[in-house]
Amino acid sequence: MPKKPQKSKQIQLKGIPAAPGIAIGRAYVYGTEDIIPVERTIDREEIPDEVQRFKDSLKKTKKEILAIEKKISSEMGVEHGRIFSAHLLVLEDSVLVHEVVARLKKKRKNVEIVFTEVLNKYINVLSEARDEYLRDRISDITDVGKRILKNLSGIEQRGLADIDDKSIVIAYDLSPSDTAMMHKGRVLGFVTDIGGRTSHTAIMAKSLEIPAVVGLESVTDVVKSGDQIILDGLHGVVIVNPTKRFLEKYRREKKKYEHLEHELNELRSLPSETPDGKKIVVAGNIELPEDVASVISHGAEGIGLYRTEYFYMNRQDVPSEEEQFNAYKSVAQRIKPNSVIVRSLDLGGDKFLSALDVPKEMNPFLGWRAIRFCLARTDIFKAQLRAILRASAFGNLKLMYPMISGIAELRQANEILEEVKRDLRKEGIPFNDQIPVGAMIEVPSAAITSHILAKEADFFSIGTNDLIQYSLAVDRVNEKIAYLYEPAHPAVLSLVKMVIDSAHRENIPVGLCGEMAGDVALTMILMGLGLDEFSTSPIAVPEIKKIIRSVRFTEARNIAEKAMSFTTGKEVMRYAKSRLRELVPDIAAELAS
């Protein structure tokens, strides 16, 4: 008798959850094979033709990228179209072009070979970068490089636009232009071998609100097109060829998640208030004016963090006062009467601007960044302050300084602000003379001296990403010590409590705007510590609001008090998750184990 075909064995893989949700479907393995050019020696007379071929391919590639940028901007918003500014900068990099031409003349090899050598040199330099953000930019250069090589060779490649049926895309990596050209109604989710939470794949997936898991390392070695896939973007799990039992389980989980999403959507217009009447603001974080639509649609009560440095990135000039004024004004008008906290320029660390002469440093997170940079480059700082003050006449704007380490910096920044105010008065330009001015508490010295800062600040906002990093001496992008990065560490909770208590003694409000603000396991503890405002990514707003509306403030205070008695972060998290399962079980179901 002929043997029955063996059923493929179930395989379970763990990666990084990049965008929430559950998808069940067939795999579409997207091949992004490298173009391997054939090497040939060229005569001296052929050099001008090879140079011209290279320049023609650059022009064609630029035309393609501009078309993609236009498509993305119209379909997903200008902020996502700006992703391709980085691609255009590669094409316009005169150093790269000159190096290719110089090597071409010296080596007398065809331009495909020479360009590949130069491209690999750039990629190798970036691959040695310490921070995740810079490493993730390798995909930009690789994407542009492949396009240039494709145009040089005349090769036509299949893209994600060719997907016929609803599928889960499996790839080594997905570049922004890959995702831009896909048929969005047919992609259920993304799964990639590489990438992190800041990769463009993750950003695109969140914007499209489809689940994604990245950083699985070997998923393309395991999966074939047509395999059945369960993609759990909540916990970073991918199951290949699941058993009937697993399929039934995840279909139930998917239904529960969709029901919860529907319930959370109904909270959009409801106030963020505990059952016993404690009002706690839930605001959204934004990077560009286009993000306001997401803040409004997810029911946030204002903007708790407007990261203005993204204005300055992926461009070759400094934004003008007028450009900034128009952006801040539009955000203020769209959000009012709710408030917008505009954080002044926070360049440095992992955020750089090529137009400014910011030196490379051994320890950029401890270096010339944020308020330190602004106090040194008062020309740039004053232009931004003028724009913010002018926009304050059109809505409820607040100003916040990043990385304040002590009272001297707060006073120095305020002196410059007063100078700008005097200039605007002389010019007869209207602005809110009483604009609230706050300090971002993200340096341990600021937390420890928060009782001093609270006497001269109008509000605080705790930036937990850096506060945790600095307090625990943990590089948050170093994979080897990632296990030490603990938001629930007793030292971190003690500093947060210290800041909140200092603020309340001086009757000023305090918010929290780091990733910790969106961690549902810690919401009740932060509520109980007396936090006045959560500010998080818009997609997390409904969950935080749901918890606030489900838990009495008196109960949250008891939970916070108990949490402060534990000696390790793991104990705190175990306790916090158990109480969340007890009090808000539908939200707790999304927690990773």
LINCOR-V30656 format. One record per residue. N is the residue number from 1. PSI is psi in degrees with one decimal (NA if undefined). BURIAL is 1 if it has 9 or more other ideal C-beta (glycine too) atoms within 8 Angstrom, else 0. D_CENTER is the distance of its C-alpha to the mean C-alpha in Angstrom with 1 decimal. Layout:
BEGIN
{{N,PSI,BURIAL,D_CENTER} {N,PSI,BURIAL,D_CENTER}}
END
This chain:
BEGIN
{{1,139.7,0,57.9} {2,143.0,0,54.7} {3,144.0,0,51.7} {4,140.4,0,49.0} {5,133.6,0,45.7} {6,137.1,0,43.5} {7,138.7,0,40.4} {8,139.0,0,37.1} {9,142.9,0,36.1} {10,136.5,1,33.0} {11,133.0,0,30.2} {12,128.6,0,27.2} {13,149.6,1,24.2} {14,130.2,0,21.3} {15,-153.6,1,17.8} {16,120.7,1,14.2} {17,118.5,1,13.3} {18,-29.8,1,10.2} {19,133.5,1,11.2} {20,158.5,0,14.2} {21,168.1,1,17.7} {22,131.1,1,20.9} {23,141.9,1,22.4} {24,123.5,1,25.9} {25,-172.0,1,27.3} {26,147.2,1,28.6} {27,140.8,1,26.8} {28,103.5,1,26.5} {29,113.5,1,26.1} {30,112.8,1,24.7} {31,123.2,0,26.4} {32,54.1,1,24.8} {33,143.7,0,27.9} {34,145.1,0,28.2} {35,117.9,1,30.8} {36,103.2,0,33.5} {37,151.5,1,35.8} {38,130.0,0,39.5} {39,137.8,0,40.7} {40,149.1,0,43.7} {41,140.2,0,45.5} {42,153.0,1,46.1} {43,160.9,0,49.0} {44,-35.7,0,48.8} {45,-20.2,0,49.7} {46,-12.7,0,46.6} {47,-48.4,1,44.1} {48,-37.1,0,43.9} {49,-39.2,0,43.3} {50,-40.7,1,40.5} {51,-42.8,1,38.8} {52,-39.6,0,39.3} {53,-41.8,1,37.8} {54,-46.5,1,34.7} {55,-37.1,0,34.4} {56,-40.0,1,35.0} {57,-34.8,1,32.3} {58,-43.0,1,29.8} {59,-44.9,0,30.9} {60,-41.7,1,30.7} {61,-41.6,1,27.2} {62,-40.6,1,26.1} {63,-42.5,0,27.7} {64,-45.0,1,25.9} {65,-38.7,1,22.4} {66,-36.6,1,23.3} {67,-40.7,0,24.5} {68,-43.4,1,21.3} {69,-42.2,1,19.3} {70,-42.5,1,21.8} {71,-47.7,1,21.6} {72,-43.4,1,17.8} {73,-39.3,1,18.0} {74,-32.2,0,20.9} {75,-33.8,0,19.6} {76,-8.8,1,15.9} {77,151.7,1,15.7} {78,-34.0,0,15.8} {79,-33.8,1,12.1} {80,-30.0,1,11.8} {81,-30.5,1,15.2} {82,-19.0,1,14.0} {83,-34.2,1,12.3} {84,-4.8,1,15.9} {85,-36.5,1,16.8} {86,-38.0,1,15.9} {87,-42.5,1,18.4} {88,-35.0,1,20.9} {89,-35.9,1,20.7} {90,-45.4,1,21.8} {91,-32.0,1,24.7} {92,8.2,0,25.7} {93,103.4,0,25.7} {94,-30.5,0,29.4} {95,-44.1,0,29.4} {96,-47.6,1,28.4} {97,-46.1,1,31.0} {98,-37.8,0,33.7} {99,-39.9,1,33.2} {100,-46.6,1,33.6} {101,-42.8,1,36.8} {102,-43.7,0,38.2} {103,-37.5,1,37.8} {104,-46.0,1,39.3} {105,-35.6,0,42.4} {106,-45.2,0,42.7} {107,-26.3,0,42.2} {108,48.5,1,43.6} {109,157.8,1,41.5} {110,151.6,1,40.0} {111,-29.7,1,36.8} {112,-43.6,1,34.8} {113,-45.9,1,35.6} {114,-44.8,1,35.0} {115,-40.5,1,31.6} {116,-40.5,1,30.5} {117,-46.4,1,31.6} {118,-42.6,1,29.7} {119,-45.6,1,26.5} {120,-33.4,0,26.8} {121,-44.8,0,27.4} {122,-44.9,1,24.0} {123,-40.8,1,22.2} {124,-39.1,0,24.1} {125,-46.4,0,23.2} {126,-33.7,1,19.4} {127,-20.0,0,19.9} {128,-1.5,0,21.4} {129,143.9,0,18.5} {130,-32.8,0,17.6} {131,148.9,1,13.9} {132,-38.9,1,11.5} {133,-47.5,1,9.6} {134,-39.0,1,13.1} {135,-37.6,1,14.4} {136,-19.0,1,11.9} {137,-8.5,1,13.3} {138,-36.6,1,16.6} {139,-32.4,1,15.9} {140,-49.9,1,16.1} {141,-41.2,1,19.4} {142,-42.7,1,20.7} {143,-48.6,1,20.2} {144,-42.2,1,22.0} {145,-43.9,1,24.6} {146,-37.7,1,25.5} {147,-42.9,1,25.9} {148,-44.9,1,28.2} {149,-38.9,1,30.2} {150,-43.2,1,30.5} {151,-30.7,1,31.9} {152,-39.1,1,34.2} {153,-15.8,1,35.5} {154,17.1,0,35.7} {155,135.5,0,34.2} {156,129.2,0,32.8} {157,144.1,0,30.1} {158,143.9,0,29.3} {159,-176.7,0,25.8} {160,-14.2,1,23.9} {161,-16.9,0,25.9} {162,-0.5,0,28.9} {163,128.2,1,27.9} {164,-40.5,0,30.8} {165,163.0,0,30.1} {166,125.0,0,27.2} {167,162.6,1,25.6} {168,120.3,1,22.8} {169,126.7,1,21.6} {170,126.3,1,22.0} {171,157.6,1,21.1} {172,-44.9,0,20.7} {173,159.3,1,17.6} {174,120.0,1,16.6} {175,162.3,1,16.0} {176,-37.5,1,14.6} {177,-28.6,1,18.3} {178,-52.9,1,19.3} {179,-29.1,1,17.1} {180,-34.6,1,18.2} {181,0.9,1,21.8} {182,159.2,1,21.9} {183,103.5,0,23.9} {184,-31.5,0,21.3} {185,-11.1,0,24.1} {186,-1.7,1,25.0} {187,116.5,1,21.8} {188,-24.5,1,21.4} {189,172.4,1,18.4} {190,145.1,1,17.1} {191,127.0,1,18.1} {192,153.7,1,17.6} {193,-42.4,1,19.3} {194,-179.3,1,16.5} {195,159.2,1,12.7} {196,-171.9,1,10.1} {197,-22.8,0,7.1} {198,3.1,0,5.1} {199,155.8,1,8.1} {200,-29.8,1,8.8} {201,-45.7,1,10.9} {202,-42.6,1,8.4} {203,-45.6,1,6.6} {204,-44.0,1,10.3} {205,-42.6,1,11.5} {206,-41.3,1,9.6} {207,-40.2,1,10.8} {208,-11.1,0,14.2} {209,46.1,0,14.2} {210,147.1,1,15.8} {211,150.6,1,15.6} {212,143.1,1,14.3} {213,130.4,1,15.1} {214,171.1,1,14.3} {215,33.6,1,16.0} {216,-8.8,1,19.5} {217,-46.7,0,21.3} {218,19.9,0,24.4} {219,-34.2,1,23.8} {220,-18.7,1,25.3} {221,-22.1,0,28.4} {222,-36.1,0,29.0} {223,141.5,1,28.3} {224,151.3,0,30.6} {225,133.8,0,30.2} {226,-17.2,0,31.9} {227,145.4,1,31.1} {228,137.1,1,30.1} {229,137.8,1,26.6} {230,125.0,1,25.1} {231,113.8,1,21.3} {232,94.6,1,20.0} {233,-6.7,1,16.2} {234,-38.7,1,16.7} {235,1.4,0,18.2} {236,32.2,1,17.2} {237,137.7,1,20.8} {238,126.2,1,22.5} {239,123.1,1,26.3} {240,131.5,1,28.4} {241,61.0,1,31.8} {242,152.3,1,31.7} {243,167.2,0,35.0} {244,-38.8,0,36.4} {245,-44.2,0,35.7} {246,-38.1,1,31.9} {247,-46.4,1,31.7} {248,-40.9,0,33.4} {249,-48.1,0,31.3} {250,-25.7,1,28.0} {251,-39.0,1,29.5} {252,-42.9,0,30.3} {253,-40.1,1,26.7} {254,-42.8,1,25.3} {255,-42.9,0,27.9} {256,-42.4,1,27.0} {257,-44.1,1,23.3} {258,-36.4,0,24.1} {259,-42.2,0,26.6} {260,-43.0,1,24.2} {261,-40.7,0,21.7} {262,-43.8,0,24.8} {263,-44.2,1,25.8} {264,-35.5,1,22.5} {265,-31.7,0,22.6} {266,-15.7,0,26.0} {267,-9.7,1,24.6} {268,-44.6,1,22.8} {269,0.3,0,25.8} {270,151.3,1,27.0} {271,151.6,0,26.8} {272,89.0,1,24.7} {273,137.4,1,27.8} {274,160.1,1,29.3} {275,-24.5,0,32.6} {276,21.2,0,34.5} {277,12.1,0,33.3} {278,119.5,0,30.5} {279,125.6,0,28.0} {280,122.9,1,24.4} {281,136.9,1,21.9} {282,109.3,1,18.6} {283,171.2,1,16.3} {284,154.5,1,13.0} {285,141.5,1,10.1} {286,160.8,1,9.7} {287,-31.8,0,9.0} {288,158.2,1,12.0} {289,-31.5,0,15.2} {290,-19.3,0,14.7} {291,-12.2,1,12.1} {292,-37.3,1,15.2} {293,-40.8,0,16.7} {294,-38.6,1,14.2} {295,-45.6,1,14.7} {296,-45.3,1,18.4} {297,-26.1,0,18.6} {298,3.7,1,17.1} {299,22.6,1,19.7} {300,152.0,1,17.8} {301,61.8,0,20.4} {302,-174.0,1,18.9} {303,116.6,1,15.9} {304,-11.9,1,15.5} {305,113.2,1,13.0} {306,105.3,1,12.8} {307,96.0,1,10.9} {308,-13.9,1,13.6} {309,-20.6,1,13.0} {310,-16.4,0,11.1} {311,-32.2,1,14.6} {312,-8.9,1,15.9} {313,161.4,1,13.9} {314,40.1,0,15.1} {315,162.6,1,18.5} {316,8.9,0,21.8} {317,174.2,0,22.9} {318,132.7,1,22.0} {319,141.1,0,21.4} {320,163.9,0,24.7} {321,-42.3,1,25.5} {322,-41.8,0,26.4} {323,-43.2,1,23.1} {324,-44.5,1,21.2} {325,-46.8,1,23.9} {326,-37.8,0,23.7} {327,-49.2,1,19.9} {328,-38.6,1,20.3} {329,-46.0,1,23.5} {330,-39.7,1,22.1} {331,-45.2,1,19.4} {332,-43.3,1,22.2} {333,-36.9,1,24.6} {334,-28.9,0,22.5} {335,-25.9,1,21.5} {336,146.9,1,24.9} {337,-3.5,0,26.7} {338,160.8,1,23.5} {339,160.2,1,22.0} {340,119.8,1,19.0} {341,110.2,1,18.1} {342,116.6,1,17.3} {343,128.2,1,16.1} {344,166.0,1,18.1} {345,125.6,1,16.8} {346,58.1,1,14.8} {347,161.0,1,15.2} {348,-177.6,1,16.0} {349,-109.7,0,14.8} {350,13.0,1,12.1} {351,120.4,1,12.0} {352,158.7,0,15.2} {353,119.4,1,17.3} {354,-25.2,0,20.2} {355,-16.4,0,22.4} {356,146.7,1,22.8} {357,69.6,0,24.8} {358,116.8,1,22.4} {359,149.4,0,24.2} {360,137.8,0,22.7} {361,153.4,0,23.1} {362,-40.0,0,23.9} {363,76.9,0,21.6} {364,-30.4,1,19.0} {365,-16.5,1,17.4} {366,13.6,0,21.0} {367,-143.5,1,22.0} {368,85.3,1,22.2} {369,166.8,1,19.0} {370,-127.9,1,18.0} {371,-28.5,1,21.3} {372,-42.9,1,23.4} {373,-45.4,1,22.5} {374,-39.1,1,23.1} {375,-24.0,1,26.4} {376,-36.3,0,27.5} {377,71.9,0,26.5} {378,-22.2,1,28.0} {379,-44.6,0,28.4} {380,-41.9,1,24.7} {381,-46.2,1,24.2} {382,-38.2,1,27.2} {383,-40.5,1,26.1} {384,-42.0,1,22.9} {385,-39.9,1,24.9} {386,-45.7,1,27.4} {387,-42.9,1,24.9} {388,-46.1,1,23.5} {389,-44.0,1,27.1} {390,-41.2,1,28.3} {391,-22.6,1,25.7} {392,-16.1,1,26.6} {393,-9.7,0,29.9} {394,3.9,0,28.2} {395,-170.4,1,26.3} {396,76.5,1,25.3} {397,145.0,1,23.1} {398,151.0,1,22.6} {399,137.7,1,21.7} {400,135.6,1,20.0} {401,132.4,1,20.3} {402,153.7,1,17.7} {403,38.1,1,19.1} {404,126.7,1,22.6} {405,-12.3,0,24.7} {406,175.5,1,28.0} {407,-30.8,1,30.1} {408,-42.0,0,31.2} {409,-40.2,1,27.8} {410,-44.5,1,27.5} {411,-41.1,1,31.0} {412,-42.5,1,30.6} {413,-40.7,1,27.5} {414,-32.9,1,29.6} {415,-42.3,0,32.6} {416,-40.4,1,30.7} {417,-41.9,1,29.5} {418,-37.3,0,33.1} {419,-45.5,1,34.2} {420,-41.0,1,31.9} {421,-42.6,1,33.2} {422,-41.9,0,36.8} {423,-42.8,1,36.2} {424,-36.1,1,34.9} {425,-44.6,0,37.9} {426,-35.9,0,40.2} {427,-4.7,0,38.7} {428,25.6,0,39.1} {429,125.0,0,35.4} {430,146.0,0,34.5} {431,166.7,1,31.6} {432,105.0,0,31.1} {433,-20.3,0,33.1} {434,26.9,0,32.0} {435,126.9,1,28.3} {436,137.9,0,26.8} {437,121.5,1,25.4} {438,171.1,1,23.3} {439,137.8,1,22.1} {440,126.0,1,18.9} {441,99.2,1,20.1} {442,3.2,1,18.1} {443,133.2,1,21.1} {444,-36.5,1,23.8} {445,-34.0,0,26.5} {446,-39.8,1,25.1} {447,-43.9,1,25.0} {448,-32.4,0,28.6} {449,23.1,1,29.9} {450,-25.6,1,28.1} {451,-27.2,1,31.6} {452,-47.0,1,32.4} {453,-34.6,1,29.2} {454,-21.2,1,29.7} {455,-19.8,0,33.0} {456,-0.7,1,31.5} {457,152.3,1,28.0} {458,-20.0,0,27.8} {459,164.5,1,24.8} {460,151.0,1,22.4} {461,122.9,1,18.7} {462,117.7,1,17.8} {463,92.0,1,14.7} {464,-26.0,1,14.8} {465,-50.3,1,12.3} {466,-35.5,1,14.7} {467,-42.2,1,17.7} {468,-45.7,1,17.6} {469,-46.5,1,17.2} {470,-37.7,1,20.0} {471,-38.2,1,22.2} {472,0.3,1,22.3} {473,46.5,0,22.3} {474,119.3,1,19.6} {475,111.3,0,17.3} {476,-4.1,1,14.2} {477,7.9,1,13.5} {478,110.2,1,17.2} {479,-30.0,0,17.8} {480,-29.2,0,21.5} {481,18.8,1,21.0} {482,-30.1,0,17.9} {483,-19.1,0,20.5} {484,-11.2,0,21.3} {485,95.1,1,17.9} {486,104.1,1,19.2} {487,-28.0,1,18.0} {488,8.7,1,21.4} {489,135.5,1,23.4} {490,-33.5,1,26.4} {491,-40.6,0,25.8} {492,-47.3,1,22.4} {493,-36.8,1,23.9} {494,-40.8,1,26.9} {495,-41.0,1,24.9} {496,-45.3,1,23.0} {497,-41.8,1,26.5} {498,-44.1,1,28.1} {499,-45.3,1,25.7} {500,-44.5,1,26.2} {501,-42.0,1,29.9} {502,-43.5,1,30.2} {503,-45.7,1,28.6} {504,-28.7,1,30.8} {505,-29.1,0,33.9} {506,9.8,1,33.4} {507,38.5,0,32.5} {508,146.9,1,29.0} {509,157.2,0,26.0} {510,131.7,1,23.0} {511,177.2,1,19.5} {512,128.2,1,16.6} {513,10.3,1,13.0} {514,-175.2,1,11.2} {515,-26.4,1,10.0} {516,-29.8,1,13.8} {517,-26.4,1,14.1} {518,4.3,1,12.8} {519,103.8,1,15.0} {520,-25.0,1,18.0} {521,-25.3,1,20.3} {522,-2.8,1,20.2} {523,-47.8,1,20.4} {524,-35.0,1,24.2} {525,-46.2,1,24.5} {526,-39.3,1,22.5} {527,-48.3,1,24.5} {528,-26.1,1,27.7} {529,-10.7,1,26.9} {530,15.4,0,27.0} {531,134.9,1,23.5} {532,-25.6,0,23.8} {533,133.0,1,20.3} {534,136.1,1,17.1} {535,120.6,1,14.0} {536,179.1,1,11.0} {537,140.9,1,8.7} {538,-34.9,1,11.6} {539,-23.9,1,12.0} {540,-10.2,1,13.0} {541,-48.4,1,15.4} {542,-37.3,1,18.4} {543,-43.5,1,18.5} {544,-41.1,1,18.6} {545,-39.8,1,21.1} {546,-43.6,1,23.2} {547,-45.6,1,23.5} {548,-40.9,1,24.6} {549,-9.1,1,27.1} {550,-17.9,0,28.4} {551,127.6,1,29.2} {552,144.9,0,31.8} {553,-36.6,1,30.9} {554,-37.3,0,34.0} {555,-41.2,1,32.8} {556,-37.6,1,29.3} {557,-39.6,1,31.2} {558,-40.1,1,33.3} {559,-44.0,1,30.3} {560,-42.2,1,28.7} {561,-43.6,1,32.1} {562,-42.0,1,32.5} {563,-36.2,1,29.1} {564,-11.6,1,30.0} {565,-10.7,0,33.1} {566,158.2,1,31.5} {567,-11.0,0,31.4} {568,156.5,0,28.4} {569,-35.3,1,24.8} {570,-40.4,0,25.8} {571,-42.1,1,28.6} {572,-47.5,1,26.4} {573,-39.9,1,24.0} {574,-44.0,0,27.0} {575,-45.6,1,28.6} {576,-42.3,1,25.6} {577,-37.6,1,25.1} {578,-39.7,0,28.8} {579,-34.5,1,29.1} {580,-40.6,1,26.2} {581,-34.1,0,28.0} {582,-42.3,0,31.1} {583,-32.8,1,30.0} {584,69.6,1,27.2} {585,-32.7,0,27.8} {586,-34.4,0,25.9} {587,-40.2,1,22.6} {588,-27.1,1,23.6} {589,-21.4,1,24.3} {590,-11.0,1,20.5} {591,139.3,1,20.2} {592,146.7,0,20.2} {593,NA,0,23.5}}
END
